[in-house]
Amino acid sequence: MCHHAGGLGTNDLASTRHLSPEHISRAHKERWNAPSEIQDERYRYAGYNFIYDPKTRLFVQCRAIGEETMAVKGQNFNSIHLCIIGNYNRAMSGFTIDNLDDDIRQDIVKFLYDLIYGNARGLVLATQEIALDLDPSRVYAHRFFYQTDCYGTGLADTYFRDLLAQYKPMIEETIDTTTEEIRCEPVRTLTERIGILQMLLRMKWGIAFAVRKLGMKREISLGSVWKDQDDNFNLPEDIYQQHADLRRD
């Protein structure tokens, strides 16, 4: 269940953004003087399970989940209560007294999400036997159960419930770079590759032709008999033409 700090005294339109969780704890100590199981003296007298301070963007736990609260008559044993510091009543201008900007809304919705879906933050339970059975459709304003403006007339009854329904938690992706190889060789087109292959073939046959010709000259110089047919270079016509082209180049 969600609450706000509201106004000051009888002034429902006074800003309370300047308050802190310690202020609320001291006020509740004077009113009820009921310390919680939470041993932090700064917060343990507050009647809510949690208080969120928009100035620091921090949540503090004031009472264990499952412990009796002093928040809503008839709902102090079977509900979890979050108080948001500030006054979210609607001013004459039509805007809320204290603003809920995007970061604040995201903080609150993520907190609710983590609590509802498995208590991801490891918040303190009154006993280990407590099995949380929470549902995002059961996020209520204080005024749903009692005649009050809380959590502010500037916010719709289903304000945080609607935000929670739209919330999509960020999923961290891990990238494995241990087996990834970085290749620096240039990317060549098919035409370039064919041209390179043709050049290599020409070089191969050109070298073979030169070596064979050199061998012929050596044989002649040693007095061997040149035979027109048997010992001639019987190269295919297309390969021979390639060498002819190469010589012209």
N, C-alpha and C positions, 0 to 999 in steps of 0.2 A: 504494500500500500504506500502511496506517495503523499508527502506533505510538503508544505512550504513554511518558512518562518513567519510569514504574514506581516502585519503592520506592527506599530509600536503603541502599546496601551490601547486607547480608544480610537486611534487614528489608523484606519484600515488602509490608508493610501500612503503611509510613510514607508520609505525605503528601509530595508533591513539587510542590504547587501554587506554592510560593514560588520555585521555580527560574525562571531566565530563559534565553533563547536563548544568551546569553553564557556562562552556566554550562555548558551542554551543549557549546558549542564548545571551551571550555577543557579539559573532561574528555576530549573526543575528541582534542584536540591532544596531551595527555599519553599517550593510548593509541596513536594512529596517526600523528599529526603529518603529515597529508596535506592541505595547503591546496588549496582549490578555485579555479576560475577566477573566482569572485566575489571582488572585491577588498576587500570590507568586512571588516576585520580582526576585527570583533566576532563574526562568524558563520562565517567561511570554513573553519574546521577541523571544523565539525559534519559528521557523516556522512550527514545527511539532505538531501534537496532543499529541504524547507520545515519550519519550526517554527512552531507556533501557540501564542501565549501567551494563555490565558484572562483574565489579569489586565488586559492592555492591549487584548485582542481584536484583536491584529495578527498578521499572517503575515510572516515574514521568509524570504527565499530564501538558502539557505546554499550550495547547489551548483546549477549549471546543469542544465537538463533534458537528459539524454543523457550527462552526465558520470558517471564512476564514483562510486558512493556506498559508504559503509561501514555498511550497514543490515541486509541479510539475505544470508547466504552463498548464492551461486548466483543471486542476484537483483539484483546491484548494477550491472548494465549495461543491463538490459531493463525496469526498473521505475522508477516515480516514488514517492518516499517522503516521507510527511508525519508528523511527530512532534507529538503534542498534549501539551503540558506538563501534568503531573498524574499521579496514580496512580488508575487505574480498575479496580483489583482489588476484589473483593467483601470487605467487612469481615465480622466475626462477626455484626453486626446485620442483614446481608443487603443493605445499601446499599453503593455504591461508596465508596472512601476519599475521593476528591475528586469533587464533584458536577459533572455536565454539565447545566447549566440550559438553558432554551429558547434564549436568545440565543447561547450557545456552540454548541449544535447547529446553529442556523441559520447561524452564521458558517462552520462547517466544511462543511456541505452546500452552501452557496452557492459556497464556494471550489472544491469538487470539481466542481460543475456548470459553473462558468466555465472550469475547466481542461479538462474533458472535451469540452465543446461549443465548441471553437474557441479555447481559450486566450484568453478574453476579457480577461484582465488583463495581457496582454502580458508574460508571465513569460519570463525569460532562457533561451534555448536554447544548447546547447553549440556547435552550428553551425546555420547557416540552412538546411542541407539536411535537417534532421530534419523528418520528416512525422509528426505526432502521430496515432496510430491508437488512440484511447482509447475504452473502452466502459464504461458505468455498471455493467454486470454483472460487471466485473472489478475491483471495489473489494474488496480483501482485508484481513484482519487479518494481522499479522506471523506469528501462530501457524499460519496456513494452510500456510506453507512451512517452518516450523522448530519444533522442540519448545520452546515458550515460552508464557508466559501473556499476552504482549503481543498486543493492546492493552488488556489488563485482563480479568479473569474476571467482572467485573460487566457486561460488554457482550457481547451475542451475536455470533457469528461474522459475521453479515450485518448488524450494527447500522447502520453508515453506508450500506451498499448499500441497505437497506430505506428509510432516510430519504431517500436520493437518489431512489428510485423514486417516492416520494410528493411530492417537492418540485415546486412550481409557481412559477416565477419571476414576480415582479410585472411587469406590462406597464404602462408609463407611458402614459397617455392625454393627448393634447394637445387642448385645446378652442379652436377658432377663434372669437374674439369680435369680429373686425374688421368683419364684415358683419352682426352681430346687432343688431337694433333693439329698443329697450325701449319698448313702448307703454304709455302711462299712462291711456288712455281707459277708462272703466268698461265692464265686460262687462254687456250688457243682455239680458234674456230676450226671447223672441219676442213675448210679450204686451206688454212695454214698448215694443218697436219698433213694433208695430202701433198702440198708443195714441199714440205720438209722430207717426206718419204721419197718423193721423186728425186730430190737432190741427193739423198743418201745413196739411192740406187745408182744414180749417174756416177757418183764418186767411187762406188764399189767396182762398177764395170770399168771405169776409167783407169783405176789402179791395176785391175787384172789385165787390162789391155796393155798397159805400159810395161808390166812385169813380163808378160808373155813376149812382147816385142823385144824387150831387152834380152830375154833368153835366146830368141832367134838370132839376134846379132852375135851373141856369144858363140852359139853353135856354128854360125857361118865363119866367124873368125878362127874357130878351131878346125875348120876344114870339113864340117858336116855337109851332107848333100841335102839341099832343099827340095822337098817333094810337094808339088802343087796341090795334090788332093789329100793325101793321108795326114800330112802335118800342117795343113792350113787351118786358119781360124774359122771354124764353121759356126759363127754367131748367128742367131736368128735375126731376120731382117729388121725387126722393130728395135732390138737391142743395138744392132749395128747403127741404125739411124740415130739412136740416142747419143752414141759416141760421136757420131758425125756432128750432131747438134752441139755437143759439149765442146768439141774442138773449135767449132765456129765461134762459140761464146768466148 
